[in-house]
Amino acid sequence: MKKWHVYGSVVATKYLGAFEAETAEEAERAAMATNGQVSVCHHCSGEVENPQIESCAVEADNA
């Protein structure tokens, strides 16, 4: 019988903050530069590898 290694992709959301910028792209760049790192707790660090932000959703504050 063959042995197989199986991996699961874990998905989560992290709030990166509110940023003043002329465009959504500028706001995303500022957010990633400021808060783009992902850290996990001691327990989770033994279960996940290479946590990272792969994409961002940017929305305008219409206040």
C-alpha positions in Angstrom: 0.0 0.0 0.0 1.4 3.5 -0.9 1.8 6.2 1.7 0.4 9.7 0.8 1.1 13.1 2.3 -2.0 15.3 2.3 -2.1 19.0 2.9 -5.0 21.3 3.6 -5.1 25.0 2.8 -6.2 27.1 5.8 -8.0 30.4 5.1 -8.6 33.2 7.5 -9.1 37.0 7.5 -7.0 39.6 9.2 -8.0 43.3 9.6 -5.1 45.4 8.4 -6.5 48.8 9.5 -7.9 52.0 8.0 -5.6 54.0 5.7 -5.9 57.4 4.0 -4.9 57.1 0.3 -5.8 58.5 -3.1 -6.6 55.0 -4.5 -7.5 51.5 -3.3 -4.1 50.3 -4.6 -2.2 52.8 -2.5 -4.3 51.9 0.5 -3.5 48.2 -0.1 0.2 48.9 -0.4 0.2 50.9 2.8 -1.7 48.2 4.6 0.7 45.4 3.5 3.7 47.5 4.3 2.4 48.3 7.8 0.5 45.1 8.8 1.2 42.5 6.1 2.9 40.0 8.4 1.0 37.1 9.9 1.8 35.6 13.2 0.1 32.6 14.9 0.0 31.4 18.5 2.3 28.8 19.9 -0.2 26.0 19.4 -1.0 26.9 15.8 2.7 27.5 14.8 3.2 23.8 15.3 0.3 23.0 12.9 0.7 25.6 10.0 3.6 26.5 7.8 4.3 29.8 6.1 1.3 31.9 7.1 0.9 34.8 4.7 -1.6 37.2 3.2 -2.2 36.2 -0.4 -4.8 38.8 -1.4 -6.5 41.9 0.0 -10.1 43.3 -0.2 -10.2 47.1 -0.1 -13.4 49.0 0.5 -14.1 52.8 0.7 -15.2 54.3 4.0 -18.4 56.1 3.0 -18.8 57.9 6.3 
